[in-house]
Amino acid sequence: RDGDFHRKQRPWQMSGIIDSCHSNEDDEDIDLHSFFINTATEERSFIIPCQYQEQINKEVTAMSPAKQDYLKVNLHCSPAASTDYDLTGQIVWPVSVLLSHYLASKRGQSNITGKSLVELGAGVGLPGLVASNFASRVLLTDGNDLVVESVLKKNVSAYGSSAKNVVSAQKFLWGDKNDLQCILGNFGTVDVVLAADVVQWPCVLEPLLNSIKALLWESSEPLFILGFVNRSQSTFEEFLDLAKQLGFTWQCVETHLFLPGIVPDSCKERGGRVAEIMELRLTDRTNRPILLTNEEEDVSNCTITTSLGREYQYSSLPC
């Protein structure tokens, strides 16, 4: 979050103690990094109401009644936010819960059923795992190795065996062409991209949106579903401006359209601020995604380089 950037820096980054430690030979074997990482997890259960879409009854060519049901997702996650902000993916944020409600609603299902879907910045993977009940294939990704190995793959392994469709997990650093080609080569065409609470820092906007455009490029109906909390108006306006430049159009989805009644507290941040859902569609394909161009190709019209991941991958920001 923009206003919290300096406050959330690792303690030794702010104080400069890493320099003093490097000058002390007695401390060479001390791993200070581990002091500020919380790797303990607990299992939590999430109940998401599911409004099954009406299905065509081929025998009578009529609509059968919608069936109301619930999805139960058990997740390994941290009981509290880590002091290392690289690991914000260890916990379940309210926007992820709201996005899960959207995906299990009739509107959400109409957008993801039978589609191939990738979640970015998945963390513990709640929205992606909910989506795996409807999408044909689901890939959950995160940019932090520890998050991927300690919680995301564990949750995919536990829940994926009971999911209706294929679900997997791997690391993806936004803007990294090697990671991108690995996904496209192994996973194939991506129809839908999910992300929750990823519009936070200005420096991640270009690699994030360019990665999404590249992932969706081969789809006939490319859709990016975003769960967000507008914590910084300037950052959010910058996000929308760049999305427009890259060929996206969007609409905000009012909560009552997919979540009737009172919004659960689990979808609200402290202070009662409610997360929101946005649907962004790639409608302008005039310019090929920069991450799918060769290094020698002319990208003079682009405002960024093809090595998008390099700008921020050492900045300690989660992705």
C-alpha positions in Angstrom: 0.0 0.0 0.0 1.4 3.3 -1.1 1.3 5.2 2.2 2.8 2.2 4.1 5.8 1.6 1.8 8.5 2.9 4.0 6.8 1.6 7.2 6.6 -1.9 5.7 10.2 -2.1 4.6 12.2 -4.8 6.3 13.5 -3.6 9.6 17.2 -4.0 8.6 16.6 -2.2 5.3 15.4 0.9 7.1 18.0 0.9 9.9 21.0 -0.1 7.7 22.0 -2.8 10.2 22.7 -5.1 7.3 25.9 -3.1 6.6 27.0 -3.3 10.2 26.4 -7.0 10.2 28.4 -7.5 7.1 31.3 -5.7 8.8 31.2 -8.1 11.8 32.8 -11.4 11.0 31.2 -13.0 14.1 27.8 -12.6 12.6 28.4 -14.0 9.2 26.4 -17.2 9.8 23.3 -15.4 11.3 20.3 -15.4 9.0 18.6 -12.1 10.1 16.0 -12.6 7.3 14.4 -15.5 9.2 13.8 -13.4 12.3 11.3 -11.3 10.4 9.4 -14.1 8.6 6.4 -15.8 10.0 6.1 -19.2 8.4 3.6 -20.7 10.9 0.2 -21.6 9.3 -3.1 -22.9 10.5 -6.1 -24.4 8.6 -9.1 -22.2 8.1 -12.4 -23.0 6.4 -14.2 -20.6 4.1 -17.9 -21.1 3.2 -18.8 -19.5 -0.1 -22.5 -19.5 -1.2 -22.8 -20.9 -4.7 -25.7 -20.0 -7.0 -25.4 -22.6 -9.7 -26.3 -21.4 -13.2 -29.5 -22.7 -14.7 -28.9 -25.5 -17.2 -30.7 -26.3 -20.4 -32.8 -29.5 -20.0 -32.4 -31.0 -23.5 -35.4 -33.3 -23.1 -37.9 -30.6 -22.4 -35.9 -27.6 -23.7 -36.7 -25.7 -20.6 -34.7 -24.0 -17.9 -34.3 -26.1 -14.8 -34.3 -24.3 -11.4 -31.1 -22.9 -10.1 -29.6 -24.8 -7.2 -28.4 -23.0 -4.2 -25.4 -24.6 -2.6 -22.2 -23.8 -0.8 -18.5 -24.3 -1.5 -16.3 -25.2 1.4 -12.6 -24.4 1.0 -10.1 -25.4 3.7 -6.9 -23.4 3.4 -3.5 -23.4 5.1 -2.7 -19.7 5.8 -1.0 -17.5 8.4 -3.1 -16.4 11.4 -1.6 -12.9 11.1 0.3 -10.8 8.6 4.0 -11.4 8.4 6.3 -8.6 9.5 8.0 -9.1 6.1 5.7 -7.5 3.5 7.0 -9.9 0.8 4.8 -12.4 2.5 1.4 -10.7 2.5 0.3 -13.6 0.4 0.3 -15.9 3.5 -3.0 -14.5 4.8 -6.5 -14.2 3.3 -7.5 -10.6 2.6 -11.1 -9.4 2.5 -10.9 -8.6 -1.2 -10.1 -12.3 -1.9 -13.2 -13.4 0.0 -15.3 -10.9 -2.0 -13.8 -12.1 -5.3 -14.6 -15.6 -4.3 -18.3 -14.7 -3.7 -18.3 -13.1 -7.2 -16.9 -16.2 -8.9 -19.4 -18.5 -7.3 -22.3 -16.2 -8.2 -24.3 -16.6 -11.5 -22.6 -13.6 -12.9 -19.1 -14.9 -12.1 -19.9 -18.4 -13.3 -21.1 -17.0 -16.6 -17.7 -15.5 -17.1 -15.5 -18.4 -16.1 -17.4 -21.7 -16.7 -15.5 -23.9 -19.2 -12.7 -21.3 -19.5 -8.9 -21.6 -18.9 -8.0 -19.3 -16.0 -4.9 -18.0 -14.3 -4.7 -16.2 -11.0 -1.9 -13.7 -10.4 -0.6 -12.9 -6.9 -2.7 -15.8 -5.6 -1.2 -16.0 -2.1 -3.0 -18.9 -0.4 -5.2 -19.2 -3.5 -8.8 -18.8 -2.3 -10.4 -17.2 -5.4 -8.6 -19.6 -7.8 -9.6 -22.6 -5.9 -13.2 -21.5 -5.9 -12.9 -20.9 -9.6 -11.6 -24.4 -10.1 -15.2 -25.7 -9.6 -16.3 -24.0 -12.8 -13.3 -23.2 -15.1 -11.9 -26.0 -17.2 -8.3 -25.4 -16.1 -6.9 -23.2 -13.4 -3.3 -22.1 -12.7 -2.5 -20.3 -9.5 0.6 -18.1 -9.4 2.5 -15.9 -7.0 5.9 -14.1 -7.3 7.2 -15.2 -3.9 9.0 -18.5 -3.7 8.2 -19.1 0.0 4.5 -18.4 -0.5 4.3 -20.7 -3.5 6.1 -23.6 -1.7 4.8 -23.2 1.8 1.1 -22.5 1.3 0.0 -22.2 -2.3 1.1 -25.6 -3.6 0.0 -27.2 -0.3 -3.5 -25.7 -0.7 -3.7 -26.7 -4.4 -2.6 -30.3 -3.5 -5.2 -30.6 -0.8 -8.2 -28.9 -2.5 -7.2 -29.7 -6.1 -7.9 -33.4 -5.6 -11.6 -32.6 -4.9 -11.9 -29.9 -7.5 -14.0 -30.6 -10.5 -11.3 -29.6 -13.0 -7.5 -29.4 -13.3 -5.8 -27.0 -11.0 -2.0 -26.4 -10.5 0.4 -23.8 -9.0 3.7 -22.2 -10.0 5.8 -19.1 -9.5 5.2 -16.1 -11.8 7.1 -12.8 -11.5 5.1 -10.2 -13.4 7.0 -8.9 -16.4 9.4 -11.8 -16.5 9.4 -13.2 -20.1 10.8 -16.6 -19.1 8.1 -17.1 -16.5 5.5 -15.9 -19.0 6.7 -18.3 -21.7 6.7 -21.2 -19.2 3.0 -20.6 -18.5 2.0 -20.1 -22.1 4.0 -23.1 -23.2 2.7 -25.5 -20.6 -0.8 -24.1 -19.9 -1.8 -22.8 -23.3 -4.4 -20.2 -24.1 -5.6 -18.2 -21.1 -9.2 -16.9 -21.3 -9.5 -15.3 -17.9 -7.0 -13.7 -15.5 -7.9 -13.2 -11.8 -6.2 -11.0 -9.3 -7.1 -9.7 -5.9 -5.6 -6.6 -4.1 -2.7 -6.2 -6.6 -3.1 -2.5 -7.4 -1.1 -1.1 -4.6 2.3 0.2 -5.8 2.9 2.3 -8.9 6.0 0.5 -9.9 4.1 -2.8 -10.4 1.4 -1.5 -12.7 3.3 -1.8 -15.9 4.6 -5.3 -15.4 1.2 -6.4 -14.0 -0.9 -5.1 -16.9 1.6 -6.0 -19.6 1.7 -9.6 -18.2 -2.1 -9.8 -18.2 -2.3 -8.5 -21.8 0.3 -11.1 -22.9 -1.5 -13.9 -21.1 -4.9 -13.1 -22.7 -3.6 -12.3 -26.2 -4.6 -15.6 -27.8 -8.1 -15.8 -26.2 -11.2 -15.0 -28.3 -12.9 -13.5 -25.2 -10.1 -12.1 -23.0 -11.2 -11.1 -19.5 -9.4 -9.8 -16.5 -11.4 -9.9 -13.2 -10.0 -7.7 -10.5 -10.8 -7.5 -6.9 -9.5 -4.2 -5.4 -9.6 -1.7 -2.6 -8.9 1.9 -3.7 -6.3 2.9 -1.1 -4.6 5.5 -3.2 -6.6 7.4 -5.8 -3.5 8.5 -7.7 -2.3 4.9 -8.1 -5.7 3.7 -9.1 -6.0 6.4 -11.7 -2.6 5.5 -13.0 -3.7 1.9 -13.3 -6.8 2.8 -15.3 -4.9 5.1 -17.5 -2.3 2.4 -18.4 -5.1 -0.2 -18.8 -6.7 2.1 -21.4 -3.4 2.6 -23.2 -3.0 -1.2 -23.4 -6.4 -1.7 -24.9 -8.6 -2.6 -22.0 -12.1 -1.4 -21.3 -13.8 -2.0 -18.0 -16.9 -1.8 -15.8 -17.2 -1.9 -12.0 -19.7 -4.6 -10.8 -21.9 -3.4 -8.0 -21.9 -5.8 -5.1 -25.7 -6.3 -5.0 -25.5 -7.8 -8.5 -23.6 -10.9 -7.2 -24.0 -10.7 -3.5 -27.5 -10.0 -2.4 -28.3 -8.8 1.1 -25.8 -7.5 3.6 -22.1 -7.7 2.7 -20.4 -10.1 5.1 -17.8 -8.7 7.5 -15.3 -11.1 5.9 -15.4 -8.9 2.8 -14.7 -5.7 4.7 -11.4 -4.2 5.9 -11.0 -2.7 9.3 -13.1 0.5 9.4 -15.8 -1.1 7.3 -14.2 -0.3 3.9 -15.6 -2.8 1.3 -13.6 -4.2 -1.5 -14.9 -3.9 -5.1 -15.0 -6.0 -8.3 -14.0 -4.8 -11.8 -14.3 -6.6 -15.1 -11.7 -5.5 -17.7 -11.9 -6.8 -21.3 -9.1 -6.6 -23.8 -11.0 -4.9 -26.7 -8.2 -3.1 -28.6 -5.6 -5.5 -30.2 -3.9 -2.9 -32.3 -0.6 -3.3 -30.5 1.0 -6.7 -29.8 1.9 -7.3 -26.2 5.4 -6.1 -25.6 6.2 -9.2 -23.6 5.5 -11.3 -26.7 7.9 -9.3 -28.9 11.5 -10.3 -29.7 14.3 -8.2 -28.3 15.2 -7.1 -31.8 11.7 -6.1 -32.8 10.9 -2.4 -33.0 9.2 -1.3 -29.8 9.8 2.4 -30.3 6.2 3.2 -29.7 6.3 1.6 -26.3 7.1 3.5 -23.2 8.7 0.5 -21.4 11.3 -2.1 -22.0 10.8 -5.8 -22.4 12.6 -6.5 -19.1 9.6 -5.3 -17.1 10.3 -7.6 -14.2 13.8 -6.1 -13.5 12.6 -2.7 -12.3 10.9 -4.1 -9.2 11.9 -7.6 -8.6 14.6 -6.4 -6.2 12.4 -3.8 -4.6 11.0 -6.3 -2.1 7.4 -5.8 -3.3 5.1 -8.9 -3.4 3.7 -10.0 -6.7 
